[in-house]
Amino acid sequence: MAKQLYLFGDDVSAAEAQRLGLVLHVAPQAETVPTALALARRLAAGPTRTLGATKRLINHALGGRPRHRARRRAWTQESIMTTADAQEGVQAFVQRRTPVFRGW
């Protein structure tokens, strides 16, 4: 399907894009801004350093040598596991509560 979309550039409806996993949510026009804000709030409440690192890893997943990608993943995991948010995530899991991330 990805090849077909790349090669032919056919229009895809919102519902079809969601079915294909190309979009996260489809909302009526009147709900677009509230839906986007709810998603943004959810991201902002998460472990932002971890989310940023994950985004960088995904963006570079196909570039460079496999050995370098493995090193980058290992370095990222090591650096993230030393953050206060990582410790908060573990504690919240053990205590069966919702974590409160602070971005550090």
Summary of the structure (lengths in Angstrom):
residues: 104
radius of gyration: 18.2
end to end distance: 39.8
largest distance: 51.3
contacts: 217
relative contact order: 0.09
helix: 64%
strand: 0%
